[in-house]
Amino acid sequence: MRKPASHLTQSPARRAWRRFRANRLGFWSLCIFTTLFVLSLFAELLSNDKPIVARYAGHWYFPLVQDLPETTFGGDFHTPTDYLDPFIREQFRQPGNFALFPPNPYHHSSINYFAAEPSPARPTRANLLGTDDRGRDLLARLLYGFRISVLFAVVVAGLCTLAGILYGALQGYFARWTDIVMERFVEIWSAMPQLYMLIIFSALFSPSLPLLVGIIAAFGWMGIAAYVRAEFLRNRTLDYVRAAHALGQSRRKIIFRHILPNALTPVITLLPFELAGAIGALTSLDFLGLGAPPGTPSLGELLAQGKANLDAWWISLASFTVLVGTLLLLILIGDALRDALDPRKVLEGDA
């Protein structure tokens, strides 16, 4: 007996994954973006002005998780140790002593007071990408700024997706007057000037990332809600929903167990674009000075520094490269995901 083709026995998820992997740009973009994001989660181990582990005078120390005074390493003051101080570095070079520093020995907030050039300093062996206008290492600022941007985008996209799914599901399932009233609210809410709202809230409250998450998420759910509403309006009249009604299943079970899984395809394809939009929004607000609190590593703040210091070309070039590269990777992932979840896209082996 002839065996059925393997692609016919595969689940829809496996077929979608095969289509996604067939898109080389999208697949490698996902691999690169995931690798960079995972590395940024360990930024303290990759870029820090404190040693991971140190041995001095026969004792072991872990400065990365310990606050040690300068007197611990032969200094004169009880202030926190500045591990960039040439005297402290020389102490660790003595026989029997050593310190294991991260690959990039700078934190995003550390200022190199012992730099040979005034700030902003061009790229050198000590600062591979140079320093900003305050003497802070640019590579460290970019690494920590990338992590904050992606985590911010994940939280915003998650809140927008959850709110959009709930709102669109209720709107599309009940339809009729419920749909009309909820749609009028969406039209009124979408007409609110977001930039003015941000300026007002920035004047009323001290800038913080949770405040930005709340404001951006409050306006970012409407696009997803529109897609979910359309899918629910289409699916609510199909036979499997009518059969569920006839069997006496509850509305909650019909919405979340039957209709919602069939309506998630446009939501999943929109997620990378939601992430890209949230990163762009945070960068724009930081560039305008309406975003994260001062001192927070941010791509937008670095772009503003590049604008203010046109002769320091390395600031604009590095910041622009990281921002554009991140957004490009997310857009390529989104395009590949959209093609993978499109049932009309068929691989040659599936024909």
Disulfide bonds with the S-S distance in Angstrom:
none
